[in-house]
Amino acid sequence: MTMTNEPGYYREGEYGIRIENMMLVKAAKDHADAESKLLAFETLTLVPYARNLIDCSLLQADEMVWINAYHARVWEKISPLVDAETREWLKDATQPLSIQDAAKTP
């Protein structure tokens, strides 16, 4: 089954921000302590997040790890499918975020 994950933020009377990703619902790997079968999500949307719109100083370590893993997956799956110019853009767009990026945030 597929579904969308649509987290967002809305400032009343001003603006809204939303990221929408397609997700695949699938059987999770078995967990020894699970009482029943579990489900997991796999992100199907493979487009890098705009680095200039990410305020790294607001990210927790696990959030930065997740974004970096997502960007690595985007690079792995998409880079073989695009031309050289697009591949160069994608390489820059999927570079890992770091603590140093937090210092650059305006």
N, CA, C and O atoms as CSV, one atom per row, in Angstrom:
chain,resi,resn,atom,element,x,y,z
A,1,MET,N,N,0.851,-1.170,0.000
A,1,MET,CA,C,0.000,0.000,0.000
A,1,MET,C,C,0.902,1.239,0.000
A,1,MET,O,O,1.951,1.242,0.643
A,2,THR,N,N,0.501,2.272,-0.708
A,2,THR,CA,C,1.225,3.538,-0.683
A,2,THR,C,C,0.365,4.600,-0.012
A,2,THR,O,O,-0.864,4.525,-0.001
A,3,MET,N,N,1.046,5.579,0.540
A,3,MET,CA,C,0.375,6.704,1.191
A,3,MET,C,C,1.318,7.892,1.138
A,3,MET,O,O,2.467,7.755,0.716
A,4,THR,N,N,0.847,9.054,1.560
A,4,THR,CA,C,1.716,10.225,1.621
A,4,THR,C,C,1.954,10.618,3.068
A,4,THR,O,O,1.096,10.451,3.935
A,5,ASN,N,N,3.143,11.143,3.298
A,5,ASN,CA,C,3.541,11.698,4.584
A,5,ASN,C,C,3.667,13.198,4.331
A,5,ASN,O,O,4.493,13.616,3.519
A,6,GLU,N,N,2.863,14.012,5.012
A,6,GLU,CA,C,2.768,15.432,4.678
A,6,GLU,C,C,2.967,16.334,5.895
A,6,GLU,O,O,2.047,17.057,6.279
A,7,PRO,N,N,4.157,16.303,6.509
A,7,PRO,CA,C,4.352,17.215,7.637
A,7,PRO,C,C,4.333,18.663,7.156
A,7,PRO,O,O,4.755,18.959,6.039
A,8,GLY,N,N,3.851,19.541,7.989
A,8,GLY,CA,C,3.788,20.945,7.601
A,8,GLY,C,C,3.764,21.866,8.799
A,8,GLY,O,O,3.573,21.440,9.938
A,9,TYR,N,N,3.961,23.123,8.516
A,9,TYR,CA,C,3.887,24.178,9.528
A,9,TYR,C,C,3.102,25.323,8.908
A,9,TYR,O,O,3.356,25.721,7.772
A,10,TYR,N,N,2.156,25.841,9.659
A,10,TYR,CA,C,1.341,26.953,9.164
A,10,TYR,C,C,1.327,28.066,10.192
A,10,TYR,O,O,1.027,27.841,11.365
A,11,ARG,N,N,1.652,29.269,9.746
A,11,ARG,CA,C,1.546,30.455,10.586
A,11,ARG,C,C,0.260,31.144,10.157
A,11,ARG,O,O,0.137,31.615,9.026
A,12,GLU,N,N,-0.695,31.196,11.077
A,12,GLU,CA,C,-2.034,31.696,10.769
A,12,GLU,C,C,-1.987,33.076,10.118
A,12,GLU,O,O,-1.354,34.000,10.627
A,13,GLY,N,N,-2.672,33.192,8.982
A,13,GLY,CA,C,-2.778,34.454,8.272
A,13,GLY,C,C,-1.529,34.858,7.512
A,13,GLY,O,O,-1.501,35.931,6.910
A,14,GLU,N,N,-0.473,34.010,7.523
A,14,GLU,CA,C,0.774,34.401,6.865
A,14,GLU,C,C,1.226,33.421,5.787
A,14,GLU,O,O,1.282,33.782,4.612
A,15,TYR,N,N,1.547,32.198,6.167
A,15,TYR,CA,C,2.091,31.258,5.192
A,15,TYR,C,C,2.029,29.838,5.735
A,15,TYR,O,O,1.720,29.605,6.904
A,16,GLY,N,N,2.327,28.917,4.865
A,16,GLY,CA,C,2.427,27.515,5.245
A,16,GLY,C,C,3.574,26.854,4.512
A,16,GLY,O,O,3.917,27.241,3.396
A,17,ILE,N,N,4.156,25.867,5.137
A,17,ILE,CA,C,5.256,25.103,4.546
A,17,ILE,C,C,4.874,23.632,4.659
A,17,ILE,O,O,4.452,23.173,5.720
A,18,ARG,N,N,5.020,22.909,3.580
A,18,ARG,CA,C,4.679,21.487,3.618
A,18,ARG,C,C,5.682,20.710,2.770
A,18,ARG,O,O,6.072,21.144,1.686
A,19,ILE,N,N,6.086,19.562,3.284
A,19,ILE,CA,C,6.892,18.612,2.525
A,19,ILE,C,C,6.022,17.376,2.357
A,19,ILE,O,O,5.467,16.873,3.334
A,20,GLU,N,N,5.897,16.887,1.144
A,20,GLU,CA,C,5.067,15.703,0.912
A,20,GLU,C,C,5.906,14.616,0.266
A,20,GLU,O,O,6.511,14.830,-0.785
A,21,ASN,N,N,5.942,13.460,0.888
A,21,ASN,CA,C,6.665,12.311,0.365
A,21,ASN,C,C,5.725,11.130,0.205
A,21,ASN,O,O,4.861,10.896,1.049
A,22,MET,N,N,5.895,10.391,-0.875
A,22,MET,CA,C,5.178,9.125,-1.053
A,22,MET,C,C,5.890,8.062,-0.220
A,22,MET,O,O,7.119,8.000,-0.187
A,23,MET,N,N,5.098,7.228,0.448
A,23,MET,CA,C,5.645,6.188,1.318
A,23,MET,C,C,5.039,4.840,0.926
A,23,MET,O,O,3.871,4.757,0.546
A,24,LEU,N,N,5.845,3.801,1.022
A,24,LEU,CA,C,5.378,2.434,0.830
A,24,LEU,C,C,5.233,1.800,2.206
A,24,LEU,O,O,6.165,1.837,3.010
A,25,VAL,N,N,4.078,1.221,2.480
A,25,VAL,CA,C,3.866,0.481,3.720
A,25,VAL,C,C,4.231,-0.968,3.421
A,25,VAL,O,O,3.700,-1.576,2.492
A,26,LYS,N,N,5.149,-1.515,4.225
A,26,LYS,CA,C,5.615,-2.880,3.965
A,26,LYS,C,C,5.834,-3.609,5.286
A,26,LYS,O,O,5.867,-2.990,6.349
A,27,ALA,N,N,5.981,-4.903,5.209
A,27,ALA,CA,C,6.246,-5.696,6.407
A,27,ALA,C,C,7.616,-5.317,6.961
A,27,ALA,O,O,8.589,-5.196,6.216
A,28,ALA,N,N,7.675,-5.133,8.275
A,28,ALA,CA,C,8.939,-4.803,8.931
A,28,ALA,C,C,9.736,-6.078,9.170
A,28,ALA,O,O,9.190,-7.181,9.164
A,29,LYS,N,N,11.031,-5.907,9.378
A,29,LYS,CA,C,11.854,-7.049,9.766
A,29,LYS,C,C,11.338,-7.566,11.100
A,29,LYS,O,O,10.890,-6.792,11.946
A,30,ASP,N,N,11.405,-8.855,11.277
A,30,ASP,CA,C,10.917,-9.457,12.521
A,30,ASP,C,C,11.709,-8.950,13.719
A,30,ASP,O,O,12.934,-8.836,13.674
A,31,HIS,N,N,10.988,-8.653,14.779
A,31,HIS,CA,C,11.591,-8.259,16.048
A,31,HIS,C,C,11.298,-9.361,17.049
A,31,HIS,O,O,10.153,-9.795,17.178
A,32,ALA,N,N,12.313,-9.816,17.754
A,32,ALA,CA,C,12.166,-10.941,18.680
A,32,ALA,C,C,11.103,-10.687,19.739
A,32,ALA,O,O,10.412,-11.618,20.154
A,33,ASP,N,N,10.961,-9.442,20.182
A,33,ASP,CA,C,10.020,-9.151,21.266
A,33,ASP,C,C,8.646,-8.684,20.770
A,33,ASP,O,O,7.790,-8.336,21.584
A,34,ALA,N,N,8.423,-8.671,19.465
A,34,ALA,CA,C,7.127,-8.233,18.929
A,34,ALA,C,C,6.074,-9.319,19.135
A,34,ALA,O,O,6.324,-10.502,18.902
A,35,GLU,N,N,4.895,-8.891,19.575
A,35,GLU,CA,C,3.797,-9.831,19.794
A,35,GLU,C,C,3.062,-10.166,18.497
A,35,GLU,O,O,2.354,-11.170,18.425
A,36,SER,N,N,3.228,-9.339,17.489
A,36,SER,CA,C,2.584,-9.589,16.204
A,36,SER,C,C,3.458,-9.009,15.097
A,36,SER,O,O,4.462,-8.350,15.369
A,37,LYS,N,N,3.074,-9.254,13.862
A,37,LYS,CA,C,3.823,-8.716,12.721
A,37,LYS,C,C,3.742,-7.193,12.739
A,37,LYS,O,O,2.699,-6.620,13.057
A,38,LEU,N,N,4.836,-6.555,12.399
A,38,LEU,CA,C,4.897,-5.097,12.383
A,38,LEU,C,C,5.006,-4.594,10.947
A,38,LEU,O,O,5.429,-5.321,10.048
A,39,LEU,N,N,4.617,-3.341,10.752
A,39,LEU,CA,C,4.741,-2.685,9.457
A,39,LEU,C,C,5.799,-1.595,9.543
A,39,LEU,O,O,6.104,-1.094,10.626
A,40,ALA,N,N,6.353,-1.236,8.396
A,40,ALA,CA,C,7.362,-0.180,8.321
A,40,ALA,C,C,7.070,0.666,7.084
A,40,ALA,O,O,6.288,0.276,6.218
A,41,PHE,N,N,7.711,1.825,7.019
A,41,PHE,CA,C,7.564,2.719,5.876
A,41,PHE,C,C,8.874,2.782,5.104
A,41,PHE,O,O,9.957,2.755,5.689
A,42,GLU,N,N,8.760,2.866,3.788
A,42,GLU,CA,C,9.904,3.129,2.927
A,42,GLU,C,C,9.566,4.365,2.106
A,42,GLU,O,O,8.537,4.402,1.432
A,43,THR,N,N,10.429,5.377,2.158
A,43,THR,CA,C,10.205,6.598,1.392
A,43,THR,C,C,10.441,6.320,-0.088
A,43,THR,O,O,11.500,5.826,-0.475
A,44,LEU,N,N,9.450,6.639,-0.908
A,44,LEU,CA,C,9.552,6.433,-2.354
A,44,LEU,C,C,10.003,7.692,-3.090
A,44,LEU,O,O,10.618,7.600,-4.152
A,45,THR,N,N,9.704,8.867,-2.537
A,45,THR,CA,C,10.079,10.134,-3.154
A,45,THR,C,C,11.590,10.303,-3.022
A,45,THR,O,O,12.129,10.222,-1.918
A,46,LEU,N,N,12.266,10.534,-4.127
A,46,LEU,CA,C,13.728,10.641,-4.106
A,46,LEU,C,C,14.176,11.953,-4.739
A,46,LEU,O,O,14.682,11.978,-5.861
A,47,VAL,N,N,13.981,13.031,-4.006
A,47,VAL,CA,C,14.378,14.376,-4.418
A,47,VAL,C,C,15.094,15.007,-3.229
A,47,VAL,O,O,14.566,14.974,-2.117
A,48,PRO,N,N,16.282,15.582,-3.428
A,48,PRO,CA,C,16.988,16.158,-2.280
A,48,PRO,C,C,16.259,17.372,-1.711
A,48,PRO,O,O,15.600,18.122,-2.430
A,49,TYR,N,N,16.399,17.537,-0.403
A,49,TYR,CA,C,15.868,18.734,0.250
A,49,TYR,C,C,16.780,19.912,-0.081
A,49,TYR,O,O,17.992,19.739,-0.208
A,50,ALA,N,N,16.212,21.100,-0.220
A,50,ALA,CA,C,16.987,22.304,-0.541
A,50,ALA,C,C,17.828,22.692,0.670
A,50,ALA,O,O,17.296,23.118,1.696
A,51,ARG,N,N,19.130,22.544,0.544
A,51,ARG,CA,C,20.046,22.786,1.670
A,51,ARG,C,C,19.922,24.215,2.206
A,51,ARG,O,O,20.026,24.438,3.412
A,52,ASN,N,N,19.701,25.177,1.314
A,52,ASN,CA,C,19.622,26.575,1.752
A,52,ASN,C,C,18.347,26.864,2.539
A,52,ASN,O,O,18.216,27.942,3.118
A,53,LEU,N,N,17.410,25.924,2.571
A,53,LEU,CA,C,16.181,26.103,3.343
A,53,LEU,C,C,16.201,25.316,4.652
A,53,LEU,O,O,15.216,25.319,5.390
A,54,ILE,N,N,17.305,24.648,4.942
A,54,ILE,CA,C,17.427,23.857,6.171
A,54,ILE,C,C,18.236,24.643,7.187
A,54,ILE,O,O,19.389,24.991,6.931
A,55,ASP,N,N,17.641,24.923,8.338
A,55,ASP,CA,C,18.350,25.564,9.444
A,55,ASP,C,C,18.918,24.450,10.315
A,55,ASP,O,O,18.237,23.929,11.198
A,56,CYS,N,N,20.173,24.093,10.056
A,56,CYS,CA,C,20.800,22.960,10.742
A,56,CYS,C,C,20.903,23.169,12.246
A,56,CYS,O,O,20.997,22.199,12.998
A,57,SER,N,N,20.886,24.414,12.692
A,57,SER,CA,C,20.976,24.668,14.135
A,57,SER,C,C,19.722,24.196,14.866
A,57,SER,O,O,19.741,24.046,16.087
A,58,LEU,N,N,18.636,23.961,14.137
A,58,LEU,CA,C,17.391,23.491,14.744
A,58,LEU,C,C,17.258,21.968,14.712
A,58,LEU,O,O,16.329,21.414,15.299
A,59,LEU,N,N,18.179,21.295,14.031
A,59,LEU,CA,C,18.087,19.842,13.897
A,59,LEU,C,C,18.722,19.132,15.085
A,59,LEU,O,O,19.765,19.542,15.593
A,60,GLN,N,N,18.070,18.060,15.513
A,60,GLN,CA,C,18.682,17.168,16.480
A,60,GLN,C,C,19.590,16.216,15.709
A,60,GLN,O,O,19.450,16.065,14.495
A,61,ALA,N,N,20.515,15.578,16.409
A,61,ALA,CA,C,21.489,14.700,15.751
A,61,ALA,C,C,20.808,13.607,14.934
A,61,ALA,O,O,21.233,13.330,13.813
A,62,ASP,N,N,19.759,12.979,15.473
A,62,ASP,CA,C,19.092,11.898,14.738
A,62,ASP,C,C,18.384,12.414,13.488
A,62,ASP,O,O,18.252,11.681,12.509
A,63,GLU,N,N,17.930,13.659,13.508
A,63,GLU,CA,C,17.294,14.247,12.326
A,63,GLU,C,C,18.326,14.492,11.232
A,63,GLU,O,O,18.058,14.253,10.055
A,64,MET,N,N,19.511,14.971,11.623
A,64,MET,CA,C,20.579,15.197,10.654
A,64,MET,C,C,21.036,13.864,10.061
A,64,MET,O,O,21.297,13.772,8.862
A,65,VAL,N,N,21.132,12.841,10.899
A,65,VAL,CA,C,21.502,11.504,10.418
A,65,VAL,C,C,20.472,11.011,9.408
A,65,VAL,O,O,20.843,10.453,8.375
A,66,TRP,N,N,19.176,11.210,9.691
A,66,TRP,CA,C,18.124,10.752,8.781
A,66,TRP,C,C,18.220,11.479,7.435
A,66,TRP,O,O,18.156,10.843,6.382
A,67,ILE,N,N,18.373,12.802,7.465
A,67,ILE,CA,C,18.476,13.574,6.215
A,67,ILE,C,C,19.697,13.124,5.422
A,67,ILE,O,O,19.612,12.950,4.206
A,68,ASN,N,N,20.832,12.935,6.094
A,68,ASN,CA,C,22.041,12.494,5.396
A,68,ASN,C,C,21.860,11.112,4.771
A,68,ASN,O,O,22.318,10.877,3.653
A,69,ALA,N,N,21.201,10.201,5.476
A,69,ALA,CA,C,20.943,8.865,4.923
A,69,ALA,C,C,19.990,8.960,3.729
A,69,ALA,O,O,20.167,8.268,2.727
A,70,TYR,N,N,18.985,9.818,3.848
A,70,TYR,CA,C,18.038,10.027,2.747
A,70,TYR,C,C,18.772,10.582,1.525
A,70,TYR,O,O,18.572,10.098,0.411
A,71,HIS,N,N,19.621,11.594,1.727
A,71,HIS,CA,C,20.367,12.173,0.615
A,71,HIS,C,C,21.314,11.145,-0.008
A,71,HIS,O,O,21.487,11.131,-1.227
A,72,ALA,N,N,21.927,10.287,0.810
A,72,ALA,CA,C,22.800,9.235,0.273
A,72,ALA,C,C,21.995,8.282,-0.608
A,72,ALA,O,O,22.471,7.845,-1.656
A,73,ARG,N,N,20.785,7.963,-0.181
A,73,ARG,CA,C,19.911,7.085,-0.968
A,73,ARG,C,C,19.485,7.767,-2.271
A,73,ARG,O,O,19.449,7.127,-3.322
A,74,VAL,N,N,19.162,9.062,-2.208
A,74,VAL,CA,C,18.814,9.810,-3.424
A,74,VAL,C,C,19.979,9.732,-4.413
A,74,VAL,O,O,19.774,9.441,-5.592
A,75,TRP,N,N,21.195,9.990,-3.936
A,75,TRP,CA,C,22.371,9.943,-4.802
A,75,TRP,C,C,22.548,8.550,-5.408
A,75,TRP,O,O,22.754,8.416,-6.614
A,76,GLU,N,N,22.468,7.526,-4.577
A,76,GLU,CA,C,22.684,6.147,-5.024
A,76,GLU,C,C,21.680,5.725,-6.099
A,76,GLU,O,O,22.054,5.086,-7.082
A,77,LYS,N,N,20.426,6.076,-5.915
A,77,LYS,CA,C,19.374,5.620,-6.827
A,77,LYS,C,C,19.234,6.487,-8.077
A,77,LYS,O,O,18.938,5.973,-9.155
A,78,ILE,N,N,19.444,7.806,-7.939
A,78,ILE,CA,C,19.145,8.732,-9.038
A,78,ILE,C,C,20.366,9.063,-9.892
A,78,ILE,O,O,20.224,9.239,-11.103
A,79,SER,N,N,21.553,9.155,-9.310
A,79,SER,CA,C,22.729,9.592,-10.080
A,79,SER,C,C,23.012,8.741,-11.320
A,79,SER,O,O,23.441,9.295,-12.332
A,80,PRO,N,N,22.794,7.422,-11.294
A,80,PRO,CA,C,23.049,6.654,-12.524
A,80,PRO,C,C,22.037,6.927,-13.647
A,80,PRO,O,O,22.258,6.529,-14.791
A,81,LEU,N,N,20.951,7.591,-13.326
A,81,LEU,CA,C,19.862,7.773,-14.291
A,81,LEU,C,C,19.871,9.126,-14.994
A,81,LEU,O,O,19.062,9.354,-15.894
A,82,VAL,N,N,20.777,10.035,-14.597
A,82,VAL,CA,C,20.730,11.403,-15.114
A,82,VAL,C,C,21.999,11.742,-15.888
A,82,VAL,O,O,23.008,11.044,-15.787
A,83,ASP,N,N,21.933,12.829,-16.668
A,83,ASP,CA,C,23.085,13.260,-17.454
A,83,ASP,C,C,24.156,13.873,-16.549
A,83,ASP,O,O,23.923,14.094,-15.360
A,84,ALA,N,N,25.320,14.143,-17.117
A,84,ALA,CA,C,26.477,14.613,-16.352
A,84,ALA,C,C,26.210,15.929,-15.628
A,84,ALA,O,O,26.597,16.084,-14.469
A,85,GLU,N,N,25.559,16.872,-16.290
A,85,GLU,CA,C,25.282,18.169,-15.666
A,85,GLU,C,C,24.350,18.002,-14.461
A,85,GLU,O,O,24.588,18.579,-13.400
A,86,THR,N,N,23.314,17.227,-14.629
A,86,THR,CA,C,22.375,16.986,-13.530
A,86,THR,C,C,23.055,16.205,-12.415
A,86,THR,O,O,22.804,16.459,-11.237
A,87,ARG,N,N,23.914,15.258,-12.777
A,87,ARG,CA,C,24.641,14.475,-11.775
A,87,ARG,C,C,25.518,15.382,-10.910
A,87,ARG,O,O,25.608,15.191,-9.697
A,88,GLU,N,N,26.162,16.369,-11.536
A,88,GLU,CA,C,27.000,17.307,-10.775
A,88,GLU,C,C,26.148,18.116,-9.800
A,88,GLU,O,O,26.536,18.301,-8.647
A,89,TRP,N,N,24.986,18.601,-10.254
A,89,TRP,CA,C,24.064,19.318,-9.360
A,89,TRP,C,C,23.618,18.405,-8.222
A,89,TRP,O,O,23.602,18.813,-7.061
A,90,LEU,N,N,23.256,17.167,-8.560
A,90,LEU,CA,C,22.776,16.213,-7.558
A,90,LEU,C,C,23.863,15.899,-6.532
A,90,LEU,O,O,23.572,15.729,-5.348
A,91,LYS,N,N,25.096,15.822,-6.980
A,91,LYS,CA,C,26.212,15.556,-6.062
A,91,LYS,C,C,26.302,16.654,-5.010
A,91,LYS,O,O,26.454,16.367,-3.823
A,92,ASP,N,N,26.209,17.909,-5.440
A,92,ASP,CA,C,26.242,19.033,-4.496
A,92,ASP,C,C,25.013,19.028,-3.588
A,92,ASP,O,O,25.123,19.273,-2.387
A,93,ALA,N,N,23.857,18.751,-4.159
A,93,ALA,CA,C,22.597,18.814,-3.411
A,93,ALA,C,C,22.472,17.724,-2.360
A,93,ALA,O,O,21.714,17.869,-1.401
A,94,THR,N,N,23.211,16.631,-2.530
A,94,THR,CA,C,23.082,15.506,-1.602
A,94,THR,C,C,24.284,15.342,-0.684
A,94,THR,O,O,24.417,14.316,-0.016
A,95,GLN,N,N,25.156,16.339,-0.644
A,95,GLN,CA,C,26.280,16.276,0.296
A,95,GLN,C,C,25.750,16.217,1.724
A,95,GLN,O,O,24.721,16.822,2.022
A,96,PRO,N,N,26.434,15.502,2.608
A,96,PRO,CA,C,25.958,15.404,3.991
A,96,PRO,C,C,25.920,16.765,4.685
A,96,PRO,O,O,26.794,17.608,4.485
A,97,LEU,N,N,24.897,16.953,5.495
A,97,LEU,CA,C,24.833,18.117,6.374
A,97,LEU,C,C,25.798,17.878,7.526
A,97,LEU,O,O,26.110,16.734,7.857
A,98,SER,N,N,26.268,18.962,8.134
A,98,SER,CA,C,27.198,18.818,9.253
A,98,SER,C,C,26.944,19.914,10.277
A,98,SER,O,O,26.189,20.855,10.034
A,99,ILE,N,N,27.579,19.771,11.407
A,99,ILE,CA,C,27.489,20.790,12.455
A,99,ILE,C,C,27.986,22.126,11.909
A,99,ILE,O,O,27.466,23.177,12.283
A,100,GLN,N,N,28.990,22.094,11.026
A,100,GLN,CA,C,29.510,23.334,10.438
A,100,GLN,C,C,28.429,24.041,9.629
A,100,GLN,O,O,28.425,25.270,9.550
A,101,ASP,N,N,27.512,23.284,9.026
A,101,ASP,CA,C,26.414,23.903,8.281
A,101,ASP,C,C,25.516,24.709,9.206
A,101,ASP,O,O,24.942,25.715,8.790
A,102,ALA,N,N,25.386,24.278,10.460
A,102,ALA,CA,C,24.557,25.006,11.427
A,102,ALA,C,C,25.132,26.395,11.671
A,102,ALA,O,O,24.382,27.355,11.853
A,103,ALA,N,N,26.449,26.507,11.674
A,103,ALA,CA,C,27.094,27.802,11.899
A,103,ALA,C,C,26.878,28.747,10.722
A,103,ALA,O,O,26.923,29.964,10.896
A,104,LYS,N,N,26.641,28.202,9.519
A,104,LYS,CA,C,26.442,29.024,8.321
A,104,LYS,C,C,25.012,29.521,8.177
A,104,LYS,O,O,24.742,30.404,7.364
A,105,THR,N,N,24.091,28.962,8.960
A,105,THR,CA,C,22.684,29.327,8.836
A,105,THR,C,C,22.491,30.775,9.267
A,105,THR,O,O,22.948,31.172,10.339
A,106,PRO,N,N,21.806,31.576,8.423
A,106,PRO,CA,C,21.627,32.995,8.775
A,106,PRO,C,C,20.768,33.180,10.005
A,106,PRO,O,O,20.527,34.312,10.425
